[in-house]
Amino acid sequence: MKPNKGVFNRNLTNQVKRIYHKRSLFLAVLLFIFASTAPPVIAKVSQTTQIVQTQSDAQQLVKQATQLYRSGQLQEAAVVWEKAVSVFSAQKDNLNQAMALSNLSLTYQQLGQWEKATKANQQSLVLLQTQPQSQDKQKILAQALDIQGYLQKEVGQFTQSLESWQEAAKIYSQIKEPAKLAQNQINQSQVMQDMGLFPRACKTLLEVFNQELGVSDCQEFSQLSSEELTAKLQKITSESPSVTKVIGLRGLGELLRFIGQPEQSQLVLDSSLILAQKLNSPQEQAATYVSIGNTAKTLAENERVRRRRENYYQQAVDAYSQAAKLTTLPTTRQQAQLNQLSLLLKQAKYDPEKYQQAKAFWLSLNPQDLKFSPSRTGVYEQINYAQSLAELIQLENSQQKQDSQLPSFDEIDKILAEAATQAKILGDKQAEAYALGNRGALYEQRGSKEDLSQAEKFTRQALNVVSSLESPYISYQYFWQLGRIRKAQGDIPDAIAAYTKAYNALQSLRSDLVAVNPEVQFSFRSSVEPVYRQLVELELEYAQSLKADKKEQESQKRLTQARNVLESLQLAELNNFFREACVEANPQQIDQLDTSAAVVYPIILSNQQQSDANVERLEVILSLPKQAPRLYSTTLKKQELEETVEQIQSFLKSPEPTLEQSLPYYQKVYDWLIRPLQQDLETNKIKTLVFVLDEKLRNIPMSVLHDGKQYLLQKYAIALTPGLQLINPKPLTDINIKAITAGISEPREGFEGLPQVKQELKQIEDLGVATKLLLNEKFTTKEVQNQILNSDVSIIHLATHAQFSSIADDTFILFWDQRMNVKQLGNLLRNNTLTSRRPIELLVLSACETAIGDQRATLGLAGVAVRSGARSTMATLWSVQDDSTAKFMGHLYSQLEQAKKTKINKAQALQQAQLALLNDQQYSNPHYWAPFVVVGNWQ
């Protein structure tokens, strides 16, 4: 597989854009605090000191400075604030002098004059420390701490920033200022996100709307249906609007997007816009439109259907355009325009017509007029802009064109160099690391020997800077980049060392990957998965090299490591599927417990050792009981495997294709995948094959592979698993075979009836296995819950419509009272089995199918298998509308019931039931017997 470097690896830009996108949100917060607190403080102080009341000059200065600040005349505002400080100092009015100093600090911050900002803020706090306690002092102190928090955040001092805002929050609570406390909580939420504390950030932000939304954290929030959320938001928008509500909802909408809930984000942001329109605030509307554009872009990236994807992209473009038109601040306009440029360039990668549109839009911005503030936000803006310019040049080069209007490589490099220098001046190591790392990515892309040397230099500098941050999320990106560079330089061992550090960093994030940076979830296939795949490729290449050099022991270590990485990839993929870190590994390797089972790990890799770009490799790692893993390689034409799998899928969905038509395809995959292993399997007397499948192979049942004489099913029992470490081993012979059976035979919620379900469930009942039959209206969530709690069962059998999808929310099982998604099913089964202390041994889903057009749909099956808590899941890859399913289930339960006598495992019970159909002339076509698979513990 080729290194996924692009112009700038897009995972390197997620953090950049996340911080960059928040600028409009945060500036609006600070302006509001400034505008709403300064004048009232002066008025209230005057009531007790009688100083300001007689000093109209001082009041006039404050009013003038406020107006200048609001109009964006920051330099002039700073001059007037300095005069106000002098006037209050001469009057010995320490409280108002502290107030003026705080606002002077805020103004200097907007100018990027950080030393002056720090000095003014410190002077304000020192003055306040000497003042006696009073309500007015507390108000000014809280404001000074708020402004200090923003200052600390902008120079990358996140912990100190959070502490300042938390101290201010205590004061707002004490003096009963709920509106200012709400603003403060929004600020806290922002810096928590910068620290990677996403669950805390969400909890803090939801406290602002606790009364209206009635939820306390994002996990609880995610359980709200669209209808419930819409009703709650309508209540908020029907009340009197306030800037706090606008900004709070905007912040919540952005956060929901980050944590993988873009649909909810869209609803929340629409409500923020409604309130901003009620306030008749063009700037707040503009800031919210920027956020709406960001969410529409995310929805587009997640959408599989092209028409809907293009619609979301257009919504994003329209939102950015509206923001640029409405805003009263140049910074927001520039942000919206640069976001729109980035979006157009993303579309241009897939739609060549968009390239000219993107280029024309960039020229319309008058690039020479773009200004970046000397702040943390400005640094990220520069990085984002440099990335867009590099993409613009790459697209121009791909069309074999050269335009002198476009910036040169050196000009882009200069932008990044300036960003790195500014970040260093600020003392912001994170921003400095990103700027340096992006310089490395720029040189990596150009790719000459000299460029790779420069790329390595800047990447190592970035890693050196980030080493003091203890941030595995950032370090994994640059170790990955270093690994790609070292590979390009021909040093495979050093490349493996760098990749391994990237892999280890990802492993350390495994249980908290979402919390560290949820945008990784949206780009899993481009920013996480390639690290695993490329490391496997390097390990296998090196293992073969070592084997050729007669270094067998070292070669075996590399194979074992490659196998472990493949296991970890399966785990990471499931966590990404659920968009939460919910899957934990069990370190016990159960392939060492079943001496008649072999585990097969196939993976498709690019064939970089061949000059032909139209060639790829099918690598198969075979784990035999109590032996070192073995490697088998097969060279294929590019896309040949994928096209063959698609053809097999087409054959299997219907009983019409003849064996003469389909067998050549079944035999072709057998020759690629099984024939190279055949001798080793026979020598070791293997009875069960357990497959940990790469995604291109997951959509077909392995049972149909054919050696020219017989199906693989006729030689081996077959099981699937998303990874051996996810399985809780327990032999079937130790289980009491009792089942709760439930199903729907009548039409329901737009789904057609399944008349064969009655016969299927009756077959199980007649065998004496079923303890309770729940059919149609009796098959409700509550009734299933009651039966699990009150019945001593090991099997749950659901004969109802179900769909597997690569998206968790689209993977569902139809109950009579609701369409239950995989997360809800997991909660239902896990919660009740934990209470009853009786884990489910087998979950059977007999009428499910994979989502049409979703090539990764079987990920949903693995998700159900893991999330349900059942040790094994037996399901169908497609639904068979025939009484064959009922016959199959009769054979299956007969085998399960006799397991204690026959000593067979679940995979073998499945095999015997399938063979019964295969040997029945009426059902011998694979359409009838092949859809059934067992996932998880096969024993």
Steps between C-alpha positions, in 0.01 A plus 500: 500500500643835400575754771207733534676832499300728268616860494464520873376192677143600580522362852766765565244765411210387719645654815604812307151552364330417829683783674471726198124447474449599864634854453161654422343325796759616748548857382128553520505377859771745602338793325177425680670483837677826429195680371265391774722527805704817464235775511292345780812459715574872473144592586483270801838608636388859479211430737744415778800721434334808351813548285391405150175692544694827500747394234319518170835503320580151625156373403540653157836330452354161590208554263732611220738203552206260496367639172844490338550138610163393366566664164832317467718810551718319745811717492292811566305316774827409674609866506170607657511217756849611601364852559215358708750305710694821564186695595378234745851474645511877562163477672621209719204306366671162516198287408426687179872516423510118529195479273665721238826301521313174442331637190830650385646149531216361290560763233873425490416132462296575188798694366731205571711707742535226755761653730296820539183293547664293773637807677163680500320192627753444781476865606122465516518191721763655731282808549198285581691300761547818706132600498254418779233243428189632329248395237657739249850367562380143443340593170814668371720216631288242320527701179878531540528125552284439192727718290808334649356163406463607139856636498636172637300299249630701205862433597434129551490495883187288512522373857557850638220633280256246637605580857442873444153440357410257776603760759287759324208255493511465878468877533210521255323230702564683827375836373208338318578602142348208302539666158870563550543152651346353187745697283783379718391137465502540122859626529596204718350261249719646225827455685400152617468405134850635435620278785325197348248482785198460275264322744570768763459774241163360399383464860605857580325643194180305562480653850419829327185341352426246770151635569394503135672183375479291816818303430833514679752348258546426131437128537159577647452767232568246225204291621257781411306432183483772232140568601587534870794729429298713260227547763754606764673741263167655399444580866834685510435695179150597613644680804658846496830488310839586647854500370587244766247254359618565143864439590422209730298317238765574241766354728284194566442454128873512428574256783234255383661503158838420653368204697329338204142630521475728193124450458436628854758772438300622203179525705673690781674742262173574321359604838802720567437672166132557580595675823772707328244612241256595778776711656553661159875447550677464163828401667345223710314374193827498305685308771221241515495468120870407515415220743205390284739478206743289703227253595360479146854420381525218755160363396620501140815310592294237682241461222532201266230605250653745254190712445452558872874557546501773234193655663681525835806648330280766341342576839851555639598733213177698545557529876858626458382751238230628735753534782732706281213730396355556847807534719611833641847366582778446243622198699170315463482587131849364442420186698184432298678562171795276581262226616315532170827478308599185688159348426515578128846344480371187671221473243748563217679174582190310388345750259748666258251777421527622858871567456449805279234620741741460794779677312274790402373529856857514634592778258186692603626509858791727400753276676739789558237662724466202736620587850581258781507621857816426703301264722440130544192529282704684238759222498235238427346723233837516327542123514150448363564748220834338411327163475243643260769660285691173480186316393435770239845446350467121508169517313656737246791260450264202463345677201850557360460874517707782641358835603734779602224647717523205737746517790828314476618219727737745672216745569294229667800386700555860610142519636562187708839624616341825620230303679763289678694813602188672633399189695847490657471868600164423661651203681227280351673167447195330353460763230874495436494122458217521247676772302828306491323173422315658210829630362622142511184383319551764231855382427391134520249562226757642259703187565850552358799369694579850629133567578471177700805607702327831579175318571678277752665803664174691554311188608763417761488861620122470538543178699762664718263787580205269566704268725447739793123514447420134578251505214480160330239634258750745350805276530335208317444725197863604475645158577280375216630777276857418600437133422380585149803721441747238626335238279530730199867538590537121493564435870237234579612415858499869595166547326357209703638658818321829423177325396512292818520817709199636312317170555588497872373857534170396339480200731544729801208703365284195428277533804477876461542563128169677469566722800843601375383612160163393369575632150722194463171309495387677186825427318577154639562352158750772407658585834503189722446186294796567266742502793406140581495383139828662406669361811373150413635542148842603629511218756412239237749638251773497765399149618544366147836676471617347828378157394697531174806577712439181705403700811196286578452600864503873426270444204250320727502793742408734217215275389368484855516877526317537167226268628470704822469821300222345290316408822540857624367635170182295545459645849561857384254454215226390738563794732472725195176323401346581837663846507594433859769301673287208613688190383768359726741220420539178692871414487437124504581347161237231466649360180732327744202326668341324202751258352285424196441863395713720276465876475530669159589870466478623138593859410517679165814712452650701217785324324777756535768250406352481149533778245147428374256733679211272398614222731417437866576224749276276705702420810371223727630439850410154630501426873511130574452362852808553717717591201661816369297682232566431131475735203368433149501756219297513179532765230176627348397751240384822663129499574474135390414376848248777557327436166491124565348552845234731356411237240471231769272728703280542195479124446414423861216749539281290269451125439482559124871493397615152410803330652662508156486878520609543861749219573790657306480801731478289817802302378698813419478632860576151632816489290610839629412457864492131597699293252840639612413390857343167409796274569567657842133471596490132407831422671375654825159327480308826521122471539398864552611808307463832678525805274603852606404653167623811327214726396496401130430138596241557771199521273513139379469182708819296502290184490438535123867489399551195281808288426357352179354197678325631808412811696720618784199433727525129416858490627496735802277661757528875446482798735563872476643723767595867515802389703595216729565728794135611497368152571404357836578128468259242637418166333145439382492173692490696828183689403137433592318533163192710580379789282273801494349506151336806347403620155272697271300322229266786410576818302638769732640853460517473122665157505327211330377207701715192567240218497767228538591639844209316666625168366858582597413582861266201527782267391713627791207478739429140396856404590434616856775761485283814518393619845280778365368594155449873430324546166394828337338737754651301789850565365561832679807646665344475846393138456844391375652682795268319744572160347877547520475601863265219600608209281804277527593512131824483304360585153298792365346430159353794305322421173433851373617753248849626572762691306877519533671821394843659533325774700393404851176701495396328174560151644171398655270218605124542469303447822123534494515833688814652351788474258787430740850603393811307599583724795149472644504122450833480678365703792188281521687169496806601701313682777261214556755222482719688744205526738409134462866390498423268210700596192344420165682217329347537155303776329323377184374746238329304225354757257767768473685635200777743412415855391474538123794681346704497821823312430596508868157399632618182671680722747152539646482124556829510690366796694189310603711199596723707727247748640233245586720339762415154360797265472390412146265648244344296222349705218424513129682717247183519291139419567356185342125528440430129514425222747866391465585719798247318714647165394850625566409614852345166574827327405708755693314470830497124469880512475529746791278289722717194440831687543573351842480151352666565165767738642463739206554876515281778364684523169457127452130520593463772237691287251276197550184711462633651179602159365147377563370766261784449253417130482130577447452531125239770548742724693840399363556839339732713722234773503313294760774366727793743461362818667534356851819597686616477858698794638698493823579198714466194275544247783 
